[in-house]
Amino acid sequence: MKTFTALIKARVNGTERSIPTQVRAVNANDARWLLQAIYGFHAVLSVPSEVAEELLIDETASKTPEQLRLDSLKAAKERAASALKAERERIAKQKAINTLAQINRSN
């Protein structure tokens, strides 16, 4: 297996960003399919390119288990905050639709 890197479009705090992402696959075509399966068809912004083995950096090796746990908890917190915001927006939108429907019924 080889390591490939590609740019992925991600929404972070309401803004879209291009984030370099690595995936391990047999070839570039398989890497693209994997990225599309994980992040969505329209999220893959560039063709996956093979990364030379000496350029690979293992970030997890330099972090302690406690740091990894904190990173994981921070990511979970951000996902929960994002889900809460989306749910509040959905409820507000539904409430507005119901209000408009009531106004239309009274006329």
Beta strands, then each sheet from edge to edge (+ up, - down):
strand 1: 2-12
strand 2: 15-25
strand 3: 49-50
sheet 1: 2+ 1- 3+
end
